[in-house]
């Protein structure tokens, strides 16, 4: 599966790295593509990862959806 989410609060490469770390730690994540200027993230994933878990990881990293 693939989802694209708008992420508020990203300001720099450090934010991108943090977001990639938090989402990337989930089991089933295949690929993460963060677009800092567009403030969005595209995630390719398979089970057991879910959209809800990805959203929760983004929130846990300190960002808003």
Secondary structure, DSSP 8 states (H G I E B T S, - for coil): -EEEEE-BS--SHHHHHHHHHHHHTSTTEEEEEEETTTTEEEEEE-TT--HHHHHHHHHHTT-B-
